Amino acid sequence: MAPEQLRVLVTNDDGYESLGIQALAAAMEDAGHAVQVVAPWDDQSGVGSSRAGMIGKAISSKVGENGFIGIDGTPALAVTLARLGAFGPSPDVVVSGINNGHNIGPILHSGTVAAALTASSQGLSGLAISIDSEQPRYVETAAAVAAEALSWLLEQPRGTVINVNVPDVPLTELKGARWARLVPYERSRLVLQKAPTGEPIVGLVLREPPTETDTDEALLLAGYITVTPITGVGELPGDSAAIHLSTTFTN
């Protein structure tokens, strides 16, 4: 690896053999970066930032024919292991995706987004990239967008994270990119259903067309790349809760 090459960790939550991660890794290599792929060896969609059972547990891994590393764990754990040097020098930045299906609105539970946020919590910048189809036809479009988004990210302060969603269309049909507000929780497709045996089921339903035009949902539907800088856990100003407790627990 040449000294000037950037070490890019590529991960995802769809598995280390997915088409999306292959396209993303190829785009990063074409951009001249030194790429390492470490991702779950099976589908870990929806696991968020979970690293359950991490402490004191031997994490199994295997290497695919293309050199990609699959681990028995989550995307957040893949980032943590790579950051600690389990697979060689620590990366300089983390790129997560390409996720099958968009990551819009309340993205707390997205394994793809959580990998980028985990990078930020460990002092690295992160890019989460998703394509608006569960069975994408134009994954190369999202890969090209990711490479360009990374060039911007590298000019920002360490710890910066952006969530990017890309329409599943040819590159020439993209309408451009827009900053996007996260669509409110009320627009979620999640509904409570019931199994024949009575147990609860979380289901998905189709939504009515969005009425707000500046959300990630509406802009993605209109054919734009959506870009939303995001943050993980951090403190907020305001000490009223501490004052309330202090009135009871101060000796």
C-alpha positions as CSV (number, residue, x, y, z in Angstrom):
1,M,0.0,0.0,0.0
2,A,1.4,3.4,-1.0
3,P,1.7,5.8,2.0
4,E,-0.7,8.3,0.5
5,Q,-3.5,5.7,0.0
6,L,-6.5,6.0,2.3
7,R,-7.4,2.9,4.2
8,V,-11.1,2.4,3.7
9,L,-13.1,-0.1,5.7
10,V,-16.1,-1.3,3.7
11,T,-18.9,-3.1,5.6
12,N,-22.6,-3.6,5.5
13,D,-25.5,-5.5,7.1
14,D,-26.5,-7.6,4.1
15,G,-23.6,-10.0,4.3
16,Y,-20.0,-10.0,3.1
17,E,-21.0,-11.7,-0.2
18,S,-23.8,-9.3,-1.2
19,L,-23.7,-7.6,-4.6
20,G,-23.9,-4.2,-3.0
21,I,-20.7,-4.6,-1.0
22,Q,-18.9,-6.0,-4.0
23,A,-19.9,-2.9,-6.1
24,L,-19.0,-0.6,-3.2
25,A,-15.6,-2.1,-2.7
26,A,-14.8,-2.0,-6.4
27,A,-15.7,1.7,-6.5
28,M,-13.5,2.5,-3.6
29,E,-10.6,0.7,-5.2
30,D,-11.2,2.4,-8.5
31,A,-11.0,5.7,-6.6
32,G,-7.4,4.7,-5.6
33,H,-8.1,3.7,-2.0
34,A,-6.7,0.7,-0.1
35,V,-9.9,-1.2,0.7
36,Q,-10.5,-3.8,3.3
37,V,-13.9,-5.5,3.5
38,V,-15.1,-6.8,6.9
39,A,-18.8,-7.5,7.3
40,P,-21.2,-10.0,8.8
41,W,-21.2,-13.4,7.2
42,D,-25.0,-13.4,7.1
43,D,-27.8,-10.9,6.9
44,Q,-27.8,-8.6,9.9
45,S,-30.4,-6.1,8.8
46,G,-32.1,-4.2,11.6
47,V,-29.5,-5.0,14.3
48,G,-28.7,-1.3,14.9
49,S,-25.4,-0.8,16.8
50,S,-25.6,-4.1,18.7
51,R,-22.4,-5.7,19.7
52,A,-24.0,-8.3,22.0
53,G,-21.6,-10.8,23.5
54,M,-18.6,-8.9,22.3
55,I,-16.6,-8.9,25.6
56,G,-14.6,-12.1,26.3
57,K,-16.0,-13.9,23.3
58,A,-13.9,-15.4,20.5
59,I,-15.4,-13.9,17.2
60,S,-15.3,-16.4,14.3
61,S,-14.4,-15.2,10.9
62,K,-13.8,-16.6,7.4
63,V,-12.3,-15.2,4.2
64,G,-14.1,-15.4,0.9
65,E,-12.5,-16.1,-2.5
66,N,-12.3,-12.4,-3.2
67,G,-10.5,-11.7,0.1
68,F,-13.5,-10.3,1.9
69,I,-13.7,-11.1,5.6
70,G,-17.0,-12.4,7.0
71,I,-17.5,-12.4,10.8
72,D,-20.0,-14.0,13.1
73,G,-21.4,-10.7,14.3
74,T,-22.9,-7.4,13.5
75,P,-21.7,-4.4,11.3
76,A,-20.9,-2.4,14.4
77,L,-18.8,-5.3,15.7
78,A,-17.0,-5.5,12.3
79,V,-16.1,-1.8,12.6
80,T,-15.0,-2.2,16.2
81,L,-12.7,-5.2,15.4
82,A,-11.2,-3.4,12.4
83,R,-10.6,-0.3,14.4
84,L,-8.8,-2.3,17.1
85,G,-6.5,-3.8,14.5
86,A,-7.9,-7.3,14.3
87,F,-7.4,-7.6,10.6
88,G,-4.4,-5.3,10.0
89,P,-3.8,-1.5,10.4
90,S,-6.8,0.5,11.6
91,P,-8.9,2.1,8.8
92,D,-9.0,5.8,8.2
93,V,-12.6,5.9,7.3
94,V,-15.7,3.6,7.2
95,V,-18.0,3.2,4.2
96,S,-21.1,1.1,4.9
97,G,-23.4,-0.4,2.2
98,I,-24.6,-0.6,-0.4
99,N,-27.8,-1.4,1.4
100,N,-30.6,-3.1,-0.4
101,G,-33.5,-0.8,0.3
102,H,-33.5,2.8,1.5
103,N,-32.6,4.0,5.0
104,I,-34.8,7.0,5.6
105,G,-36.7,8.5,8.5
106,P,-36.2,6.9,11.9
107,I,-32.9,5.0,11.1
108,L,-32.1,4.1,14.7
109,H,-32.2,0.3,13.9
110,S,-30.4,0.2,10.6
111,G,-27.3,-1.9,10.7
112,T,-25.9,0.0,7.7
113,V,-26.2,3.4,9.4
114,A,-25.1,2.1,12.8
115,A,-21.8,1.0,11.3
116,A,-21.1,4.5,10.2
117,L,-22.2,5.9,13.5
118,T,-20.0,3.4,15.3
119,A,-17.0,4.7,13.3
120,S,-17.8,8.2,14.5
121,S,-17.9,7.0,18.1
122,Q,-14.4,5.6,17.6
123,G,-12.9,8.7,16.0
124,L,-13.5,8.0,12.4
125,S,-15.8,9.5,9.8
126,G,-18.5,7.3,8.3
127,L,-20.6,7.1,5.2
128,A,-23.8,5.1,5.0
129,I,-25.0,4.4,1.4
130,S,-28.3,2.8,0.5
131,I,-30.2,2.2,-2.8
132,D,-34.0,2.6,-3.1
133,S,-34.8,-1.0,-4.0
134,E,-34.8,-4.4,-2.3
135,Q,-33.6,-5.9,-5.6
136,P,-31.6,-3.1,-7.2
137,R,-30.8,-3.1,-10.9
138,Y,-28.4,-0.2,-10.9
139,V,-26.1,-0.8,-7.9
140,E,-23.3,0.8,-9.9
141,T,-25.1,4.1,-9.6
142,A,-25.0,4.0,-5.9
143,A,-21.4,2.9,-5.9
144,A,-20.4,6.0,-8.1
145,V,-22.3,8.3,-5.7
146,A,-20.5,6.7,-2.7
147,A,-17.1,7.4,-4.2
148,E,-17.9,11.0,-4.8
149,A,-19.6,11.4,-1.4
150,L,-16.4,10.0,0.2
151,S,-14.3,12.7,-1.5
152,W,-16.4,15.3,0.3
153,L,-16.4,13.5,3.6
154,L,-12.6,13.4,3.6
155,E,-12.5,17.2,3.7
156,Q,-14.7,17.3,6.8
157,P,-13.7,17.0,10.5
158,R,-13.1,13.5,11.8
159,G,-16.2,11.9,13.2
160,T,-18.5,13.4,10.5
161,V,-21.2,10.9,9.4
162,I,-23.6,11.3,6.4
163,N,-26.5,9.1,5.4
164,V,-27.0,8.9,1.6
165,N,-29.9,7.3,-0.3
166,V,-29.8,6.8,-4.0
167,P,-32.6,6.1,-6.5
168,D,-32.3,2.8,-8.4
169,V,-31.9,4.4,-11.8
170,P,-29.1,4.7,-14.3
171,L,-26.5,7.3,-13.4
172,T,-27.7,9.6,-16.3
173,E,-31.2,9.7,-14.8
174,L,-30.3,11.1,-11.4
175,K,-31.9,14.5,-10.9
176,G,-29.1,15.7,-8.5
177,A,-28.6,15.6,-4.8
178,R,-30.5,17.4,-2.0
179,W,-30.1,17.8,1.8
180,A,-33.0,16.0,3.3
181,R,-34.8,16.2,6.5
182,L,-35.5,12.8,8.1
183,V,-39.1,11.9,7.5
184,P,-41.1,11.8,10.8
185,Y,-41.7,8.5,12.6
186,E,-45.4,8.8,11.9
187,R,-44.6,8.0,8.2
188,S,-43.1,4.6,9.2
189,R,-44.4,1.6,7.4
190,L,-44.5,-0.5,10.6
191,V,-47.8,-1.7,11.8
192,L,-48.9,-4.1,14.5
193,Q,-50.5,-7.3,13.2
194,K,-51.4,-10.6,14.9
195,A,-50.5,-14.2,14.1
196,P,-53.3,-16.8,13.9
197,T,-52.0,-18.1,17.2
198,G,-52.4,-14.7,18.8
199,E,-48.7,-13.6,19.0
200,P,-47.9,-10.0,17.8
201,I,-46.3,-9.5,14.4
202,V,-44.6,-6.3,13.2
203,G,-45.7,-5.9,9.6
204,L,-45.1,-3.4,6.7
205,V,-47.7,-1.6,4.8
206,L,-47.7,0.8,1.8
207,R,-47.9,4.5,2.6
208,E,-49.8,7.3,1.0
209,P,-47.7,9.6,-1.2
210,P,-45.7,12.1,1.0
211,T,-47.1,15.6,1.4
212,E,-43.9,17.3,2.7
213,T,-41.4,17.9,0.0
214,D,-38.2,18.3,1.9
215,T,-37.9,14.9,3.6
216,D,-35.7,12.1,2.5
217,E,-38.8,10.1,1.6
218,A,-40.2,12.7,-0.7
219,L,-36.9,13.7,-2.4
220,L,-35.9,10.1,-3.0
221,L,-39.3,9.3,-4.5
222,A,-38.8,12.4,-6.8
223,G,-35.5,11.0,-8.1
224,Y,-32.9,12.9,-6.0
225,I,-30.0,11.6,-4.1
226,T,-30.7,12.4,-0.5
227,V,-28.0,13.5,1.9
228,T,-28.4,13.8,5.6
229,P,-25.6,14.5,8.1
230,I,-26.4,12.6,11.3
231,T,-25.0,12.2,14.8
232,G,-25.0,9.4,17.3
233,V,-25.3,9.6,21.0
234,G,-24.3,13.0,22.5
235,E,-25.2,15.3,25.3
236,L,-27.7,18.1,25.0
237,P,-27.6,21.4,26.9
238,G,-30.0,21.8,29.8
239,D,-29.7,20.9,33.5
240,S,-33.3,20.9,34.6
241,A,-33.3,17.1,35.1
242,A,-30.2,17.3,37.2
243,I,-31.6,20.1,39.3
244,H,-34.8,18.1,39.8
245,L,-32.9,15.1,41.1
246,S,-30.5,17.3,43.1
247,T,-33.4,18.7,45.2
248,T,-34.0,15.1,46.5
249,F,-30.6,13.6,46.6
250,T,-28.3,16.4,47.9
251,N,-27.2,15.9,51.5
